[in-house]
């Protein structure tokens, strides 16, 4: 009823050496650097200079080169920026934990706590 498949599957056609593969650790490094870079952009926009320098140092350690810094402002409200930073720090924490990077995990947890505290203030002020 059906014609048999006469060609090889695309999954078996390519030779393994034809495509470079990254290790799990390399993939996690890339993910962590990406989350930290996004966090850096928001941190720069919030003008949190000391925190931004600590985040930038971790990005430089992961990538081997200093990060590109945020060039402009998004115009977002401070509460939205702190929420975004809290979310990004949480993502960085998950990846840092997965790659067993204590330094990045501690930094991400500290940033989460700092932004959570600011968000609590916004909630208290908004409740009155």
N, C-alpha and C positions, 0 to 999 in steps of 0.2 A: 504494500500500500504506500509506504514512504520510500523515497530514494535514499540509499545509504549515504552517509557523509564521507566524501572522498578526500577532503583536505584536512590537514592538521588543525587542531584548535589554535586560536590566536594565543592561548595561554602556554602552549607547548612549542610554538614556532620560534620564539626568540631564544637565543642562547643566553644563559644566565649572566655571562660576562659582558653582554652588550649594554646592559643598563646598570648604572652605578646604584648601589643600595646603601642607605645609611643605617647605622646601628640604631637601636632603640635609644641609647644615650644621646646620640647626635640629634635624633628627632626631638627628644625632650629638651635638649639645649636650645634648639631652634624655637620650640613652643614657648619656653620660659623667657627667652630673650624677646620674643614678640609681645608677650603679655607685659613684661617689664617696660618695653618701649612705649606701649600704649599708656601704661601707668605714668611713665615719665612725661608724656605729652600733657596729660591732665594735671599732673603735679606742677609742671612748669606754668600752666595756665592759672593755677591757683596761687602761684607765686610762693610756693613752699620750697624755698631755695635749698635749705639743708637736706630736706627729704629728697629733693630732686637730685642732689649730688650723690647721695647714697644709692639711689636707684640707678643713676648713670654709671656708677662704679661697678655695680653688679652686671650691667649690660656689657660694659667694656671687658669684664672678666670672662663672660660667656662667649663673646664674639671675637675677642682679641683686638678690638678697636673701639675708640670712643663712639658713643651713639650720636646720631643726628638729633639735634634738639628741635623742639617745637617752634615753628616760625611765626605762628599767628594765633589769634584768639578765635574761639568758636562762637563766642557771644552767649554761651549757655549760662543759665543761672547758677550761682554757687552751690545750691543744694543739689542740683542735677549733676554738677561736676564731682561733688563729694560722693554721690551715689555711684557714679561711673567709676571713680577711683576705688571705692570699696569693692565693687564687683571685679574689677581688674586685679586688685590685690588678692582677692579670693582665688581667682583663676591661677595667678602666679603661685600662690601657696600650694594648690593642688599639684601643679606640675613640679614644683620644687620638692615636695614631699615624695612624689613618684620617682624622682631622680636622686633622692637622698641628699639634697643640697641644703644643709642646715643653715648656712649663711643667708641664702636667698629666702628660705622658708621663714626664718626669724624676721627678716626685713619685711616680707609680705604680711606676716601676722601683725607686726607693729603698724604698718600702714593701714591695714584693715581696722585695727583698734582705733587709730587716730581718726579715720574717716567716720567710723561708727559713732565716736564721741561727738563729732561735729553734727552728724545727722540727728543724734539725740537732742542736741540743743535746738536744731531747726524744728523738731517735733514738739518740744516744750514751748517754744516761742509761738508756734502755729496753733497750739492748743488753747492759748489765752486770748 
